[in-house]
Amino acid sequence: MREAGEPAGRGEAPFGVLVVEDEEIAAKAHASYVDRVDGFHLVGIARNAQHALAALTDRIIGIDAERVDLVLLDMNLPDGHGLMLVRSLRARKVPVDVIAVTAARDMQVVQEALSLGVVHYILKPFTFPVFKTKLEAFRSFRMSLGAEQEGAGQITQSQVDAAVEGLRAGTGPQRAKGVPDAVQDRILGLLADEGHSAAEAADRIGVSRVTARRYLEAMADVGLLERRPRYGSAGRPVLEYIAIA
């Protein structure tokens, strides 16, 4: 097993991910998200803290702890808080990084998670582009440190700063340029479960059809929305937009 804190250093090999989530639908969704991001692959799913700890200490058949580099951790587990699991992993010097994926919004929890080395904190509900941004920032961070370690063996302050800056690049949600943040949030809420055309969205958010289409296109260009045709009984299909879950 790698020493605690040692980068994977595996070139182009994907980072192995363990999803720790007790809700079945959410667990499957997070697992599918992992497989959609280049450079990552799912190693397994754990449904509670005890299961996760067993998986990360080679006590679960079918899950190789050596292959797990990253844990996607829900904080509210049926057998204990996620922070309890993180403390156990740190005490055992289990060399994995952790990204919290949770609805827990208590600032004290966030602060303690960060103090324990949790590298990102993703609040539910979230879209795939937000998830993808966090994982890509983590991948850049780990690979940059790994590349430096495999090179000269020691790194400079500027190299550390560059790696940390890359990780911080994933702290903000993906945003479309030219669209006010409040409007983007409203559009994402409107289109979370049902597609709307530009005309329909314009009526709901109180802007002109031209402005609505410009907003929707900008958000689709950065991966927040999906474009798809809506076929009716007659005439040309209408282009509608829906949030990418």
C-alpha positions as CSV (number, residue, x, y, z in Angstrom):
1,M,0.0,0.0,0.0
2,R,1.2,3.6,-0.7
3,E,2.5,5.7,2.2
4,A,0.0,8.2,3.4
5,G,0.0,11.4,1.3
6,E,2.0,9.8,-1.5
7,P,0.6,10.7,-5.0
8,A,-0.6,7.9,-7.2
9,G,2.2,8.5,-9.7
10,R,0.7,6.1,-12.2
11,G,0.9,8.2,-15.4
12,E,-2.3,8.0,-17.3
13,A,-3.8,5.2,-15.1
14,P,-7.2,6.3,-13.8
15,F,-7.8,7.2,-10.2
16,G,-9.9,4.6,-8.3
17,V,-13.0,5.9,-6.5
18,L,-15.0,4.4,-3.7
19,V,-18.5,5.9,-3.3
20,V,-19.8,6.0,0.3
21,E,-23.5,6.7,0.2
22,D,-26.4,5.0,1.9
23,E,-29.2,6.1,-0.4
24,E,-29.4,3.7,-3.3
25,I,-30.5,6.1,-6.0
26,A,-27.8,8.7,-5.0
27,A,-25.1,6.0,-4.8
28,K,-25.9,4.8,-8.3
29,A,-26.0,8.4,-9.6
30,H,-22.6,9.2,-8.1
31,A,-21.2,6.0,-9.4
32,S,-22.4,6.8,-13.0
33,Y,-21.0,10.3,-12.7
34,V,-17.6,8.9,-11.8
35,D,-17.5,6.7,-14.9
36,R,-18.4,9.8,-17.0
37,V,-15.3,11.7,-16.0
38,D,-12.0,10.9,-17.8
39,G,-9.3,9.7,-15.6
40,F,-11.5,8.1,-13.0
41,H,-13.1,4.7,-12.5
42,L,-15.4,3.2,-9.9
43,V,-13.8,0.6,-7.5
44,G,-16.9,0.1,-5.4
45,I,-19.8,1.4,-3.4
46,A,-20.1,1.3,0.4
47,R,-23.4,1.9,2.0
48,N,-22.3,2.9,5.5
49,A,-19.2,3.9,7.5
50,Q,-18.4,0.4,8.7
51,H,-18.6,-1.0,5.2
52,A,-16.4,1.8,3.9
53,L,-13.7,1.3,6.5
54,A,-13.7,-2.4,5.9
55,A,-13.3,-1.8,2.1
56,L,-10.4,0.6,2.6
57,T,-8.5,-1.8,4.9
58,D,-8.8,-4.9,2.6
59,R,-11.6,-6.6,4.5
60,I,-14.2,-6.7,1.7
61,I,-14.0,-9.4,-1.0
62,G,-14.1,-7.8,-4.4
63,I,-12.8,-4.3,-3.4
64,D,-9.0,-3.9,-3.5
65,A,-8.0,-1.1,-1.1
66,E,-4.8,-0.6,-3.2
67,R,-6.9,0.6,-6.1
68,V,-8.8,3.3,-4.1
69,D,-7.3,6.8,-4.4
70,L,-10.4,8.9,-3.7
71,V,-13.4,8.5,-1.5
72,L,-16.7,10.3,-2.3
73,L,-18.2,10.5,1.1
74,D,-21.7,11.3,2.3
75,M,-21.5,12.9,5.8
76,N,-24.9,11.6,7.1
77,L,-24.4,7.8,7.2
78,P,-26.7,5.4,9.1
79,D,-24.0,4.1,11.4
80,G,-22.2,7.4,12.1
81,H,-21.1,10.7,10.8
82,G,-18.7,10.9,7.8
83,L,-16.2,12.8,9.9
84,M,-15.9,9.8,12.2
85,L,-14.9,7.7,9.2
86,V,-12.4,10.3,8.1
87,R,-10.8,10.4,11.6
88,S,-10.6,6.6,11.5
89,L,-8.9,6.6,8.1
90,R,-6.4,9.2,9.2
91,A,-5.6,7.3,12.5
92,R,-4.9,4.2,10.4
93,K,-2.9,6.2,7.9
94,V,-5.0,4.9,5.0
95,P,-3.6,6.8,2.0
96,V,-6.8,8.1,0.3
97,D,-8.1,11.5,-0.4
98,V,-11.7,12.4,0.4
99,I,-14.3,14.6,-1.3
100,A,-17.4,15.2,0.8
101,V,-20.6,14.8,-1.3
102,T,-23.4,15.8,1.1
103,A,-26.4,17.9,2.0
104,A,-24.8,18.8,5.4
105,R,-24.4,22.6,5.4
106,D,-23.2,23.2,9.0
107,M,-20.1,25.5,8.8
108,Q,-18.5,23.7,11.8
109,V,-18.7,20.4,9.9
110,V,-17.2,22.1,6.8
111,Q,-14.4,23.5,8.9
112,E,-13.6,20.2,10.6
113,A,-13.8,18.3,7.3
114,L,-11.2,20.7,5.8
115,S,-9.0,20.4,8.9
116,L,-9.0,16.6,8.4
117,G,-7.8,17.0,4.8
118,V,-11.0,16.7,2.9
119,V,-10.0,18.2,-0.5
120,H,-13.4,19.4,-1.7
121,Y,-17.0,19.7,-0.4
122,I,-19.8,19.3,-2.9
123,L,-23.3,20.2,-1.6
124,K,-26.3,18.3,-2.7
125,P,-28.2,18.8,-5.0
126,F,-25.6,19.4,-7.7
127,T,-25.3,19.1,-11.4
128,F,-22.9,16.8,-13.3
129,P,-20.8,19.8,-14.5
130,V,-20.1,20.8,-10.9
131,F,-19.1,17.3,-10.0
132,K,-16.9,17.0,-13.1
133,T,-15.2,20.3,-12.2
134,K,-14.3,19.1,-8.7
135,L,-12.9,15.8,-9.9
136,E,-10.9,17.4,-12.7
137,A,-9.4,19.8,-10.3
138,F,-8.4,17.0,-8.0
139,R,-6.9,15.0,-10.8
140,S,-4.8,18.0,-11.9
141,F,-3.6,18.5,-8.3
142,R,-2.6,14.9,-7.8
143,M,-1.0,14.5,-11.1
144,S,1.0,17.7,-10.9
145,L,2.4,16.6,-7.5
146,G,3.0,13.1,-8.7
147,A,4.9,14.4,-11.8
148,E,7.2,16.6,-9.6
149,Q,7.9,13.7,-7.2
150,E,8.8,11.4,-10.0
151,G,11.2,14.0,-11.4
152,A,13.7,15.8,-9.3
153,G,12.4,14.4,-6.0
154,Q,11.9,17.8,-4.5
155,I,9.6,20.6,-5.5
156,T,9.8,24.3,-5.3
157,Q,7.4,26.8,-3.7
158,S,6.1,27.9,-7.1
159,Q,5.4,24.3,-8.0
160,V,3.4,23.7,-4.8
161,D,1.6,27.0,-5.4
162,A,0.6,26.0,-8.9
163,A,-0.6,22.6,-7.7
164,V,-2.7,24.1,-4.9
165,E,-4.1,26.8,-7.3
166,G,-5.2,24.0,-9.7
167,L,-7.1,22.4,-6.8
168,R,-8.8,25.7,-5.9
169,A,-9.9,26.1,-9.5
170,G,-12.5,23.5,-8.8
171,T,-14.0,25.2,-5.8
172,G,-16.5,27.3,-7.7
173,P,-19.5,25.9,-9.7
174,Q,-19.3,26.0,-13.5
175,R,-20.8,29.3,-14.7
176,A,-21.8,30.7,-18.1
177,K,-20.2,34.0,-19.0
178,G,-22.7,36.9,-19.5
179,V,-25.5,35.3,-17.5
180,P,-26.1,36.7,-14.0
181,D,-25.5,34.1,-11.2
182,A,-29.0,34.6,-9.8
183,V,-30.5,34.0,-13.3
184,Q,-28.4,30.9,-13.8
185,D,-29.6,29.5,-10.4
186,R,-33.2,30.2,-11.4
187,I,-32.8,28.6,-14.8
188,L,-31.2,25.5,-13.3
189,G,-34.1,25.2,-10.8
190,L,-36.7,25.7,-13.6
191,L,-35.1,23.1,-15.9
192,A,-34.1,20.6,-13.2
193,D,-36.9,18.1,-14.0
194,E,-38.6,19.4,-17.2
195,G,-37.3,20.8,-20.5
196,H,-38.4,24.3,-21.7
197,S,-38.1,26.1,-24.9
198,A,-36.6,29.6,-25.0
199,A,-40.1,31.1,-25.3
200,E,-41.3,29.1,-22.3
201,A,-38.3,30.0,-20.2
202,A,-38.6,33.7,-21.1
203,D,-42.1,33.8,-19.7
204,R,-41.0,32.1,-16.5
205,I,-38.0,34.2,-15.8
206,G,-39.3,37.5,-17.0
207,V,-37.0,38.3,-19.9
208,S,-37.4,38.6,-23.7
209,R,-37.3,35.5,-25.9
210,V,-34.0,36.7,-27.4
211,T,-32.4,37.2,-24.0
212,A,-33.6,33.9,-22.8
213,R,-32.2,32.1,-25.8
214,R,-28.9,33.8,-25.3
215,Y,-28.8,32.8,-21.6
216,L,-29.8,29.2,-22.4
217,E,-27.3,28.8,-25.2
218,A,-24.5,30.2,-23.0
219,M,-25.3,27.7,-20.2
220,A,-25.5,24.8,-22.7
221,D,-22.1,25.8,-24.1
222,V,-20.5,25.2,-20.7
223,G,-22.3,22.0,-20.1
224,L,-24.9,23.2,-17.6
225,L,-27.9,22.5,-19.9
226,E,-28.6,19.9,-22.6
227,R,-30.2,20.9,-25.9
228,R,-32.8,18.5,-27.4
229,P,-35.6,18.6,-30.0
230,R,-39.2,18.4,-28.9
231,Y,-41.3,16.8,-31.6
232,G,-45.0,17.9,-31.8
233,S,-47.9,16.9,-34.0
234,A,-47.0,19.3,-36.8
235,G,-44.3,21.7,-38.0
236,R,-40.7,21.9,-37.2
237,P,-39.4,20.5,-33.9
238,V,-38.9,23.0,-31.1
239,L,-35.5,23.1,-29.4
240,E,-35.8,22.8,-25.7
241,Y,-33.3,22.9,-22.8
242,I,-33.0,20.8,-19.7
243,A,-30.5,20.9,-16.8
244,I,-27.9,18.2,-16.8
245,A,-28.4,16.1,-13.7
